[in-house]
Every structure is written in structure tokens, then in C-alpha cells.
């Protein structure tokens, strides 16, 4: 399964090495200059974090503006069929020129005139009706895309929340282990001062303590990086204190994970599939609009003109027109557009069918990942408990001189390795569940 955040592995040198992604995160942390925190701490449960992100995430706010944009486009499409009223005021002068009318005697002097003109135009066509319907469907698609963005935000918040809990859990283990090894080092130093142990035992434990301290500092930076990622997802400014109020153990109910293995996917509940259905409707309307270009259209107009200053030739104050436009031959342009719309509709339907197949394959893969993660979680949990018990026995033996400091260090490394594997298994399990819930559109 693709890792989305950090991989846990910051323990001791020699047995441990930082993963590339972890090292990259440390570099990012070193380059980050935290701002002074000015806000009160945010106490967030997982549900609170999701709700806060849905309200304040900046990318989601930008996506929501698309809905308002398409509402205006619906209004724009509808206004094309509303009668258009225009008015104008015109002044003309002929500089007192005179004209003669054919064989008629005398000339007519052209006087200045000032006209007030009002006109009403109205056009009706099948494409106008289809345009309104298409705009409404496009607005629905914008709403669905916003829902998809919301689901993505939920998923990223879930994974960030889980990652921080897992990192902090491993950090507590490192801190506890460091304090324990520091106490053992102090005891070993006293034993050496009393002549009961060799200097090599002290040096070995001093190296181990130094490595543990470096690992702890590296994990603290990793935790800071993930908190910064969560701040971006929440839409809060850098440096805002965040306090996660739910413990890791609350989310590690293996029985709940097993329930999802028996659920079947309903593709109609998947947001991406819903958006594809809407796109298919838009393509159907595009085909209908192409056909409507071959249908007669009706237009009507009314014009009223009032001469404020009368002069020049006689004007007709009232005119009305009605026209019926009948398409006869458009140079194969309309036929070409119809063919293009048919091809686009066929492509959309094929993509819809392909997406349905992909969703079912994803469901099988995500269930497989969840099952593997559940089994590995149980195994690593047992391994950590055994390694912790073995470490306790080795510490007792070391205190009475039954084993060397090298043996104790090896047992400590084994315990830290088991703890690292356990916390990684926790993250894998939680992320596998999140992927499946996202597919089912059932993230709370």
C-alpha cells in the first residue's frame, strides 16, 4: 500500500537507518521556520478536525465557489430566452442642406431631428431550452466535484490525524526507553567506578544513549512536520497550537475493521461514479443541442420611435417583425457536430463502464490490504509485547552481571525494532480502513 505520510523508523544507528521519506521530512522540517503562535490552542477530536477542515480548508473553499459560478451560468443561459429591451437617444443634423425629389419643383431643407427609440427583441429556439437544462446539469456536476473534494479533504485529515497519533506513540516509547537506558548508564558508571565492570560496558551504553537521543530528536521533528501538514489541511495559519484529544488505542478496534470485509460496493454510492453519470447526461444534452440546430427557430421584435425634434423625412413610429428561421442546408457543419456529439457520448459511456470495473477492482484490493494489515497488526503487537518482556529480563540479568552491555543493547534494539514495526502496522491498518471507507463514501 502506498505510504501517504511518514514511515516510522528512527531508532538506533547500526540496526536502524532513516527511510528516504523520513529523511526528506527531516530536511523539510529543518527548512521550516515556525511562526510565533498567536492563537489559542485548538483541541480537536478526529470528528472536530474533519468538521473544521470542511469549513476552513482553502482549496475546498475555492471548489465551493464553482457552485456559485455555475448558478450564474444557469441564469445567463436562461436570460437568452427572455425578451431584450433596449433604448437609444439619437440626434442628427444635415447642416440645413436642401434636397430635391426627382422632377418635383422646389427643394426641401433638411432640419435637425432628435429621436427617442425603444425596441424589444425575443428569440425562441430548441437550443435555448437545451442550454438551460445543460447549465443546470453542469451546476450539479460542480456540486458533485465539491463533494469529491470534501471527501479528499476528509481522507487526508484522517491520515494526518492517525499519523500524528502513531508518531507521538513511538515518540513516547523512545522517550521512555531513553530514560531507562540513561538510568542503566548511570548505574553502569557507578559499577565501573567501583571496579565491578569494564570501561567498554560504559562506552557501549553511552553510544546507545546518544543514538536514542538523536532518534528522539528526529522523531520530534517528524511530528512537527506532520502537525504543519495538518494545519494546512485545516486552513489555520502556521504556528497555531493543535492538541489532538483522542488516543491511538481508540481507533485500533480490529473487530470493526473485519466488518468491512463483508460489505459489498454499490457503485451508485461512489462519488466519482455519480460524477460520471452526470457527465453522461451533459453529453446527452450536447447531442440534443446539436439536433436542435436543425429545428426552426422563432424570433419577434417591436420598435417604437418618437421624434422629440421633428425634422427631415417622415419616420414610422411603430414597427413590428416576426420571423421564422428554417435551416435547410448548412454545408454539412450541423451533421458534423451531431457526429462529434455522438462520439463524445460514446466515449463517456465507455469511461463510465471502465470506472465501474476499476471501482470493483479497487474494492477487492482495499479489502485485501485491510485483511493483511489486520493480521500484521496482531502479529506485531504480540512481537512487541514479547520483545518488551525479553528486554526486562535482560536488564535484570545485566544488573547482576550475568550478561554484557552488548547483549543488553541488542535486546534493547530488538525491542525498539518491534515497537517500530508495531506502530507502522498501526498506521497501515488505519490507512487501509480509510481507503476502503473513502471508496464506499462512508467516512464519518
Secondary structure, DSSP 8 states (H G I E B T S, - for coil): ----S-------BTTB---HHHHHHHHHHHH-------S--EEE-HHHHHHHHHHH-HHHHHHHHHHHHHHHHHHHHHHTTS-EEEEEEEEE--TT-EE--TT-SS-EE---EEEEEEEEEEEE-HHHHHHHHHHHHHHHHHHHHHHHHHHHHHHHHHHHHHHHHHHHHHHHHHHHHHHHHHHHHHHHHHHHHTTSS-HHHHHHHHHHHHHHHHHHHHHHHHHHHHHHHHHHHHT--TT--EEE-S-GGGG--HHHHHHGGG----GGG-HHHHHHHHHHHHHHHHHHHHHHTTS-EEEEEEEEEEEEE--SS---SEEEEEEEE-----TTHHHHHHHHHHHHHHHHHHHHHHHHHHHHHHHHHHHHHHHHHHHHHHHHHHHHHHHHHHHHHHHHHHHTTSS-HHHHHHHHHHHHHHHHHHHHHHHHHHHHHHHHHHHHT---
